[in-house]
Amino acid sequence: MINTPAAPDALDDFTEHRRLLFGTAYRLLGSVADTEDVLQDAWLAWSRVDRETVANPRAYLVRTVTNLSLTRLTSARAKREAYVGPWLPEPLLTAPDIADGAELADSVSTAMLVVLESLGPVERAVFVLREAFGFSHAEIAGFLDRSEATVRQTAHRAREHVRAHRRRFDSDPEQRREITDRFLAACTGGDLNAVMELLAPDVTAWSDGGGKVTAARRPLHGTDGVARWILGVLAKPELQGMAWRSAVINGEQSVLFTMDGQPVGALTYDIADGRLQNLRFQVNPDKLTGLAGLSGLSEETA
C-alpha cells in the first residue's frame, strides 16, 4: 500500500499506528476495501505533512483517518439506498486470539457493525472512538472540530441507541466452537432435522449477494424455511466443489466458504440459548477481500 517516498520517521509513525487506524476506519465503514483506500489517502496526506508541527502523531493520524472515513461514509450511504438485496458489512478474518477478548470481539462483530449502520456518521464516529478505543471526550472533540459538551451529548445518545438495539448473546468461545462444529457436521450430512435443532425458533437469515451472485433478496424467517434454504443452496451443482470450515471472522467463531482455495463467502451469526440466531451470509464477491488472509487487529485496536 505504502509506495510514496517519505522521511523514515513518517513511515515509522504510520506503521506503528496502522492497525489502530485500520480498526478505526473499518468500524466506521464496515468495508475492508474502503478502509484500505482511506489508509492510502491518510498515508499520502501524512507523508506531506511537516512533522515538526505535529506534537502527537497518533492523534493526528486518527483525526485524519476519522475525517476521511466520515467523508466516504456519507457518500457510501447514498449508494446503499440503491443496493440490491440486504446490505451486510464486509467480513474480516481476524487472529484467533481476538476471539479470546469478549469486549474486542463484540466491538468488531458483524452484529455490532450492523447496529452501527443505524447511527448517523458523527454518532458512529464518536461511539467508535469512545467505546472501542477509549479516546476522551476532549480528544474526540479535537478530532471532529466540535465542543466537548457536544461530543458528550453525542456519545450518550449513541451509547443509548446501541444499548437499545444491541441484544446481548452468548459469547463463550468454547460454546461457539462446539456449536459451529455441530452445525458444519449437520450441513455436511444434509441432515435437515439436525440443522433445524441448531437454529433458534425465531431465527432470521440474511444473504448479501449485491446483485453479483444469486442470493435471497429478502430475509428468511423460521427454522424450517432457513434450514431448507441452507441445505438447498449447498446442494446446488455449481457449489459441489465448495468447502466450508470453522474460522474466526470479525472476532467470533464463524464459517468460511472456499472454492479451489479461494474465499467465496462467510457466515457469521449470534448464539442464544445454545442455538444459532441472526445468520448473515456474505457472498458478494466484491466484499470478500478481508477473507483472503489474516488482517489481525492488534491490542491497540481494543
N, C-alpha and C positions, 0 to 999 in steps of 0.2 A: 504493500500500500504506500509506504513512505519512500518516494523516489526523488524528492526535491532537495537539492543541495542546501544545507543549512549548517549553522555552527554546531559542533559536537554537543555543547551543553543543551541546545534546543532539542536535539534528538534524545538525549538522556532524560530530560524532563518529560517529554511526551511519552517515551517508552515506559518510564516509571509509573505514570498515571493512566496508561492506555486502558487497562482493564476497568478502572473506575469510570473512565469516560465511555467505554463500551457499555458498561452496565447501566449508566445513566441514560444514554441515548436509546438503548434497547427497551428499557422500561417505559420511556416516553413514547416510542414509536411502534413498538410491537412488531418491528420488522428488522431482520438481520441485514438485508440489502441496504435499506435506508440508513441503518446505523453505520455501516461501513462507509457510505457516502458522506455522512456527517463527520465521521472521524477524518476522512480525507480532506474535507473542507477546513476542519479545525486545524489539521496539521499545516495546510497551506497558509492559513492565517497566522498561526504560531511561528512558522519559520520566517515570517517577515517582520515580526514584532521586535522592537528594541527592548531586549530583556533587562536592560538597566532600569527601565521604567516599571518593571513588574516586580512587586515585592513578594508576591505569593503565586508561583507558577501553578500550583494545584488549583487554587481558587479561580485564577484567570482562565485556565483550561476548562474547568467545569462550567463557568459562566458562558464561555464561548460555545461549548457543546450544547448547553441547555437552550440557548437562544437560537442556534442553528436548528435544533430539533423542533422548537416551537414553530419556527417558520415552516418547516417541512410538514409538521403535523397539521397545521391549518390547511395547507393545500391538499394533503392526503385525505382529509375528512370529506372534502368536496368530491374527490374521486370515488370514495367508498359509497356515496349515495347511488352511484350507477353500477355498483359491484354486482356480479351475477351470483345469486345464492347467498348463503350465510358467509359472513366475513369472520375469520379467525386469525389470531396472531401467528407470526412465523415461529415454528418450533425451533428450539436451540438445544443441541446436545451439550450437557454440562458434565463436569468432572464428577465422579462418584461421591467424593467427599462433600459436595454441595448438598446432597440429599440428607446428610447427617445433621445439618443445621436447620432446625424447623423454621426459624424466622427467615433465613435466606431462601430456603426452598419456597416458602409461601410468597415472598416478595417478588419472585420471578416466575411463579407458577402460571400456567395458562389461565387458570381460573381468575387469578388476580389481574392479569393483563386484560381479560375480558371486562372485568369490573372497571378498571382504569379507563377503558374506552368510553364509559358513560360520564366521565368527568370532562369539564372544559379544559382546554390546553393549559392554561395557567394553573388551575386547580391541580391538574395532574402533575405538573412540574413541581409545585410546592409540596404535594404529598410525597412524591418520589424522593425529592431532595431531603425532606424532613424525616420521613418514616423509614425509608430504605437505607439512607446514607448518613443520617444523623446531623445534617448541617443545621446550624442555629437559625432562628428566625431572622436575625440580623444579617447573617451571611446570605441567606436566600433573598432578602430584600435587596442586597447589593447585586446579586446575580440578575435579578429581574427589574431593577430600577423602580422599585416600589417601596412604600414606607413599611417599617417593621410592623406597625399596627395592622396595616392591610394584610400583610403576609400572615400574621397570627390569625386573623379572621378567616382568611382563605384556607389555612391549614386546618382549622377547627371544622369548617364546613366540609372540606374534602374528607377528613377523617370520619365524620359522622356519616357521610354518604357511603363510604366504603364499608363502614361497620353495618349499615343497614342493608347493603346489597351483597356482602361477602359472608355467606354462611360458612361456619367452621365445620370442616370434615375431618375424618380420621386421618392422621398423618404419620402413624407409626411406620417407619421404613420396612421393618421385617414383615408387617402385615401386608403392606403394598406388594412386596416381592412375592409373598406366598399367594396372594390373590391373583396377581399378574400371571404367575406360573400356571395356576389352575385355569385361568381364562384362556391362555395360549393353548393349553392341552385340550380344552373343550373345543376351541375353534379348529385346531388341527384335526381332531377326531370327527368334526362335523356333528357334534352331539348337541342337538337343539335344546334338550331338557337341561343339560349341564350348563350351557351358555345362559339360559333363562334363569337358572338358580343363582347365578353370579351377578345378575342385574337387579338393581333396586326396583321396587314396584312402580315408582314414578320416574323411571329412567328416561332421559332425553338424549338423542344423538344428533349432533350437527356434523355436516360434511362440507368442507370448503374445497371446491374444485375450481372456483374462479372463472368458470366457463371454459377452462382449458382442457379439463378431463371430465368424464362422467361422474356426477356426484348428486346426491339428493339436494334438490333446490329448497326444501323446507325441512325444519326439524322433525325428527321422528320420535314418537312417544310410546311408552309401554314396553314391557318385557317381550311379549310375543312379537310385536312388529319390529322392534330393534334387533332382536336375536335372529329373526328370519332374514332381515335385510343384511346383517353382517355375514351370515353364512352364505347367502345368495351371492353377495359380492365376491367372497373368497372362492366360490365355486366357478366363477366365470373363466372360460377357456383362456382368455388373454392374460389371466393372472396365475396360471398354473405354475409358472416358474418363479413366482414371488415367494420370498422367505420373510418371516417375521420373528422378532426376538425381543426380549426384555431389554430396555435401555433407560438410562437416566436422562430424561428430557425436561427442560425447564425445572430442574431441581428435584424431580419426582420420578419414581419408577414408572415407566410407561412402555409403549410398544413402538418399535421401529420397523418399518416395512422396506425391504430392499428387493431389487431385481438386478441380477447379474452384478451384485456387489454395490449397486448404486441406490441411494435412498429414493423411494418413490412415495413415501408417506409416513405419517406419525399419528399415533393415537394417544391422547392424554385424557385423563378422567379424574373424577373425585371418587372417594370411597366413603360411604355412610353405612354404619352398622354391618360392616363386612361385605358390602356389595358395591358394585360399580354404578356410578351415577354421573350424569353430565358427561357423556362421551363426546370427544371432539376429534374428528378425523380431519387432518390436514393433508390434502393430496394435490393441491395446486402446485404444479412443477416450478412455478416462479417463486414459491415460498419455501423451498427446501434447501437453500444454501447453508442454513445453520445446522443441517444434519450431516454435512459432508465430513465433519471432523470435530474434535473437541475444541470449543471456543471457551474453555473453562473460565469461570468468574473467580477472581481472587478474593481473599479475605477483605480487601479494601472495598469490595462491592457490597458487603453485608449491610 
